[in-house]
């Protein structure tokens, strides 16, 4: 996913990975993007029927195998 975002905007995967925390922090400071507390989600008011959670994993690099 990050590779395709980087390709779309002509930036490296590492630049995409670096910018994600900045974007999350910036959006989190704006009240419009804040989520209600855990209790509000646990006891929905107003008919929340489902919650979407992004669970995309990030590829990891393990040590190279040697003989």
C-alpha positions in Angstrom: 0.0 0.0 0.0 2.7 2.5 0.9 4.6 1.6 -2.2 1.6 2.5 -4.3 1.0 5.8 -2.5 4.6 6.6 -3.0 4.4 5.8 -6.7 1.2 7.9 -7.1 2.9 11.0 -5.6 6.5 10.2 -6.8 8.0 9.9 -3.3 9.8 7.0 -1.6 8.1 4.5 0.7 10.2 5.8 3.6 8.9 9.4 3.0 5.3 8.0 3.1 6.1 6.2 6.4 7.6 9.3 7.9 4.6 11.5 6.9 1.9 9.3 8.3 2.5 10.1 12.0 2.6 13.8 11.2 -0.7 13.6 9.4 -2.3 11.6 12.2 -1.1 14.2 14.8 -2.2 17.1 12.7 -5.7 15.7 12.1 -5.9 14.6 15.8 -5.5 18.2 16.9 -8.6 19.3 14.9 -11.8 18.7 16.8 -13.6 17.7 13.6 -11.5 14.6 13.3 -11.5 13.4 16.9 -13.2 10.2 17.8 -15.4 9.9 20.9 -14.1 8.1 23.9 -14.1 4.4 24.3 -17.3 4.4 26.3 -19.2 6.4 23.7 -18.2 3.7 21.1 -19.1 0.9 23.5 -22.6 2.3 24.2 -23.6 3.9 21.0 -26.2 6.7 21.0 -27.7 7.6 17.7 -27.7 4.3 16.0 -24.1 3.4 15.2 -24.4 -0.1 13.7 -20.7 -0.8 12.9 -17.2 0.6 13.2 -14.6 0.3 10.5 -11.0 -0.3 11.6 -8.0 -0.1 9.4 -5.9 -3.2 10.1 -3.4 -3.0 7.3 -0.1 -4.5 8.1 3.3 -3.2 7.2 5.9 -5.4 5.5 8.9 -6.2 7.8 12.4 -7.1 6.8 14.0 -10.0 8.6 17.6 -10.9 8.7 19.0 -12.4 5.6 19.5 -16.2 5.7 23.1 -17.4 5.5 24.3 -20.9 4.8 
